[in-house]
């Protein structure tokens, strides 16, 4: 049981955070961030972001139930987190340092991605 929790810790952390952020982006983007969508197109973009976040979180939930999805879901979690971290890094360089919440998020995304890499390597060693 303890090994399962450790193996899935990146999902247990990612899922609630990604769902919460998805709902904020989709319905109240100005709740936590200095974001003020002014057009239907801007609202549409945030709802699309919400949709993709919820889709990934759903897939990670599925991997907790159906073990044969675990490696693919872990890889997708790692890529998702690295993609967010990379985008933030580009923004740091081009736009400056954002609010502390987003700055801390960058480090959280890196940690989750690295944790996923470690868990994938452990799983590969165990399958041999």
Residue pairs with C-beta under 8 A, 6 or more apart in sequence:
5 12
7 70
7 119
7 122
7 123
8 64
8 70
9 115
10 74
10 77
10 112
10 115
10 116
10 119
11 60
11 61
11 63
11 64
11 73
11 74
11 77
13 112
14 57
14 60
14 77
14 80
14 81
14 112
15 57
15 60
15 61
17 108
18 53
18 54
18 56
18 57
18 60
18 80
19 53
19 54
19 57
21 53
22 49
22 50
22 51
22 53
22 54
22 57
23 50
24 31
24 32
24 33
25 46
25 49
25 50
25 53
26 46
26 47
26 49
26 50
26 51
27 50
29 35
29 36
29 37
29 46
30 36
32 101
33 99
33 101
33 102
34 99
35 46
37 43
37 45
37 46
56 76
56 77
56 80
59 69
59 73
59 76
60 73
60 76
60 77
62 69
62 73
63 69
63 70
63 72
63 73
63 74
70 123
71 120
71 123
74 116
74 119
74 120
74 123
75 116
75 120
77 112
77 113
77 116
78 112
78 113
78 116
78 117
78 120
81 109
81 110
81 112
81 113
81 116
82 109
82 110
82 113
84 105
84 106
84 109
85 106
85 109
85 110
85 113
88 98
88 102
88 105
88 106
88 109
89 106
91 98
92 98
92 106
97 103
